[in-house]
Amino acid sequence: MKNQEENKPLTLWEMLQSVLSAALGVQSGKNRARDFSRGKPSHFIILGVLFTAIFVLTIFGIVKLVLHLAGV
């Protein structure tokens, strides 16, 4: 049973958790090993780029909102 789980690809939720953990720098060694053995690099790259774009756009929006409310 455990061998079948090791061959199963990562779910979207598992990949999202890994990308968020990596962004914060708190990824556990166990999950990192799981990602390298079961994950596809292309999926992590796509999710990482999407996360970065959403993060940058969120920060940009917050700055624009603060500047607008400050009257600048």
C-alpha positions in Angstrom: 0.0 0.0 0.0 2.8 2.4 0.9 4.6 1.6 -2.4 1.5 2.6 -4.4 1.4 5.9 -2.6 5.1 6.6 -3.4 4.4 6.2 -7.2 1.3 8.3 -7.2 1.8 11.9 -8.6 1.3 14.8 -6.3 -2.1 16.4 -6.0 -2.6 20.1 -6.8 -3.1 20.8 -3.1 0.2 19.1 -2.2 2.0 21.1 -4.8 0.4 24.4 -3.7 1.4 23.6 -0.1 5.0 23.0 -1.3 5.2 26.2 -3.3 3.9 28.3 -0.4 6.2 26.5 2.0 9.1 27.1 -0.3 8.2 30.8 -0.6 8.3 31.2 3.1 11.4 29.0 3.5 9.8 26.5 5.9 9.6 23.4 3.8 10.3 20.2 5.8 12.9 17.7 4.6 10.2 15.0 4.3 8.0 17.1 2.0 11.1 18.2 0.0 12.1 14.6 -0.6 8.5 13.8 -1.6 8.4 16.6 -4.0 11.7 15.5 -5.7 10.6 11.9 -5.9 6.9 12.3 -7.0 6.6 15.8 -8.4 7.3 17.2 -11.9 9.5 20.2 -12.2 7.3 21.8 -14.8 4.3 21.8 -12.5 6.4 23.5 -9.7 7.8 26.1 -12.1 4.3 27.0 -13.4 2.9 27.2 -9.9 5.9 29.2 -8.7 5.5 31.7 -11.5 1.8 32.1 -10.9 2.3 32.5 -7.2 5.0 35.2 -7.8 2.8 37.1 -10.3 -0.2 37.0 -7.8 2.1 38.1 -5.0 3.6 41.0 -7.0 0.2 42.2 -8.2 -1.2 42.0 -4.7 1.6 44.2 -3.3 1.2 46.6 -6.2 -2.5 46.9 -5.6 -2.0 47.5 -1.8 0.6 50.2 -2.6 -1.8 51.9 -5.1 -4.6 51.7 -2.6 -2.5 53.2 0.2 -1.2 56.0 -2.0 -4.8 56.8 -3.2 -6.1 56.9 0.4 -3.1 59.1 1.4 -4.0 61.6 -1.4 -0.8 61.2 -3.3 
